[in-house]
């Protein structure tokens, strides 16, 4: 730099020209050494119970085709309340509504199908999580532990049939459902191409582990 300025002085350039030439040179050097910053997804994100509950509520209501040996009809999961993350499982209360249900039972060795027009029932459940990296989808499998019915119905208890039906289902939460909440949890934008490697529960939070992002170099 000193050599450049000395050479310019020897050629008797006006001082104003010398000043602007030096300024332009410095600006060009600074721009050349500065690369634009791309949004970077953290290696691990912590999703709280509240944000996970929000992610699940965004997928509701969920229609369930109630087709089994003992139960047929239409079931809908309307809400999941009191969501908690503990003991490496998800815990909550499923609020289900049934319409035009048919329940098969046996009386004196004869099979009888009873019709139930509507039914509301709350099911206390725990749930295991399974993450499928290829599909970038989190699957939740409920395990019913207790049932209560806010609107009692006449006839036999269909709780066991519901338990068998629900326990055999997996409910998906896709990455598209999670990304807006991940951005909220991270406090910055999560790149759309970010790939989740695994999901786990730890200390009351859902942990999402991301694969390293390629820089493209």
C-alpha positions in Angstrom: 0.0 0.0 0.0 2.8 2.4 0.9 4.5 1.7 -2.5 1.3 2.4 -4.3 0.8 5.7 -2.5 4.5 6.7 -3.1 4.2 5.9 -6.8 1.1 8.0 -7.1 2.8 10.9 -5.4 5.8 10.7 -7.7 3.4 11.0 -10.7 2.2 14.2 -9.1 -1.5 13.2 -8.9 -3.7 15.7 -7.1 -4.2 14.8 -3.5 -8.0 14.5 -4.0 -7.4 11.9 -6.7 -4.9 10.1 -4.5 -7.4 10.0 -1.6 -10.3 8.5 -3.7 -8.0 6.0 -5.4 -6.9 4.7 -2.0 -10.5 4.6 -0.7 -11.7 2.6 -3.7 -8.8 0.1 -3.3 -9.7 -0.5 0.3 -13.4 -1.0 -0.3 -12.7 -3.5 -3.1 -10.4 -5.5 -0.8 -13.0 -5.5 2.0 -15.8 -6.6 -0.3 -13.6 -9.4 -1.9 -12.9 -10.8 1.6 -16.5 -10.9 2.8 -18.8 -13.8 1.8 -22.6 -13.5 2.4 -23.7 -15.4 5.5 -26.1 -18.2 4.8 -28.7 -19.2 7.4 -27.3 -22.0 9.5 -29.4 -24.6 11.3 -28.1 -25.5 14.8 -26.8 -29.1 15.2 -29.4 -29.8 18.0 -32.7 -28.1 18.7 -34.6 -28.4 21.9 -38.4 -28.4 21.5 -40.4 -27.7 24.7 -43.6 -29.5 25.8 -45.6 -26.4 24.8 -44.2 -26.2 21.3 -44.6 -30.0 20.8 -48.2 -29.7 21.9 -48.6 -26.9 19.3 -47.1 -29.1 16.6 -49.5 -31.9 17.5 -52.6 -29.6 17.6 -51.7 -28.4 14.1 -52.4 -32.0 12.9 -55.8 -32.3 14.6 -58.5 -33.4 14.2 -57.4 -36.8 13.0 -60.0 -39.2 11.5 -59.6 -42.9 12.4 -61.2 -45.6 10.3 -62.6 -47.8 13.1 -62.5 -51.1 11.4 -61.7 -54.1 13.6 -63.2 -57.4 14.6 -65.2 -55.8 17.4 -65.6 -52.2 16.4 -66.7 -50.4 13.2 -67.6 -46.8 12.5 -66.0 -43.3 12.6 -63.7 -42.1 15.3 -62.1 -38.6 15.5 -59.3 -37.5 17.8 -60.4 -33.9 18.6 -57.7 -32.9 21.1 -54.7 -34.1 23.1 -54.7 -32.4 26.6 -52.2 -32.3 29.4 -49.2 -33.2 27.2 -46.1 -34.2 29.1 -42.6 -35.5 28.2 -41.3 -37.8 30.8 -39.8 -41.3 31.3 -38.7 -41.3 27.6 -42.4 -41.2 26.6 -45.1 -38.8 25.6 -48.1 -38.6 28.0 -51.5 -37.0 27.5 -55.2 -37.4 27.4 -56.9 -38.2 24.0 -60.3 -36.7 23.5 -62.2 -38.9 21.0 -65.6 -38.6 19.4 -67.3 -41.6 17.8 -70.1 -41.5 15.3 -72.3 -44.3 14.0 -70.3 -47.0 15.9 -71.1 -50.6 15.8 -69.8 -52.7 18.7 -69.7 -56.5 18.4 -70.3 -58.5 21.6 -71.3 -62.0 22.5 -74.4 -63.0 24.6 -75.0 -66.7 25.2 -72.6 -67.7 22.4 -74.4 -65.4 19.9 -72.7 -62.4 18.4 -74.7 -59.2 18.7 -73.8 -55.9 17.0 -74.9 -52.9 19.0 -75.2 -49.5 17.4 -74.0 -46.4 19.2 -75.0 -43.1 17.5 -72.5 -40.8 19.2 -69.9 -41.1 22.0 -67.4 -38.9 23.7 -64.5 -40.5 25.6 -61.2 -39.4 27.1 -58.3 -41.9 27.1 -55.3 -41.4 29.3 -52.3 -42.6 27.3 -48.6 -42.8 27.1 -46.9 -42.9 23.7 -43.7 -44.1 22.2 -41.9 -42.2 19.4 -40.4 -43.5 16.2 -38.5 -41.3 13.8 -38.2 -42.3 10.2 -35.2 -40.4 8.6 -36.1 -41.4 5.1 -39.5 -39.9 5.4 -38.4 -37.1 7.8 -41.5 -38.0 9.8 -42.1 -38.5 13.5 -44.5 -41.3 14.3 -46.4 -41.4 17.6 -47.9 -44.7 18.9 -50.3 -44.3 21.8 -50.7 -46.9 24.6 -54.0 -46.5 26.4 -53.7 -46.7 30.2 -57.1 -45.5 31.4 -60.5 -44.3 30.1 -63.2 -41.9 31.2 -66.5 -41.1 29.4 -67.9 -37.5 29.8 -71.1 -38.6 28.0 -72.0 -42.1 29.4 -73.7 -44.4 26.9 -76.0 -47.4 27.5 -74.8 -50.8 26.6 -71.5 -52.7 27.1 -68.2 -51.1 27.8 -66.4 -50.6 24.5 -63.2 -49.3 26.1 -61.3 -52.5 25.5 -62.2 -52.5 21.8 -61.1 -48.8 21.6 -57.9 -49.6 23.4 -57.0 -52.4 21.0 -57.8 -50.2 18.0 -55.9 -47.1 19.2 -52.9 -49.1 20.4 -52.4 -50.6 16.9 -52.2 -47.1 15.2 -49.2 -44.8 14.5 -49.9 -41.1 14.0 -47.4 -39.1 11.8 -46.0 -35.6 12.3 -44.1 -34.5 9.2 -41.2 -32.2 9.1 -43.4 -29.6 7.4 -45.5 -29.5 10.7 -42.3 -29.1 12.8 -40.2 -26.6 10.8 -42.2 -23.4 11.8 -42.0 -24.4 15.5 -38.3 -25.3 15.2 -37.6 -21.8 13.9 -39.5 -20.4 16.9 -37.5 -22.7 19.2 -34.1 -21.7 17.6 -34.9 -18.0 17.5 -33.9 -17.9 13.8 -34.8 -19.4 10.4 -34.3 -23.1 9.9 -33.2 -23.8 6.3 -35.7 -25.8 4.3 -33.0 -28.3 3.2 -32.0 -29.1 6.8 -32.2 -32.8 7.4 -33.1 -34.3 10.7 -31.0 -37.3 11.7 -32.9 -38.4 14.9 -35.4 -37.3 17.5 -35.3 -38.2 21.2 -36.9 -37.2 24.5 -34.6 -35.9 27.3 -35.4 -34.0 30.5 -38.8 -32.9 29.5 -37.8 -31.7 26.0 -37.9 -33.1 22.5 -34.4 -33.1 21.0 -33.9 -32.9 17.2 -30.5 -33.8 15.9 -29.6 -32.3 12.5 -27.2 -33.7 9.9 -24.3 -31.3 9.0 -25.2 -29.0 6.2 -23.2 -29.0 3.0 -21.4 -25.7 2.3 -21.5 -26.4 -1.4 -17.7 -26.0 -1.8 
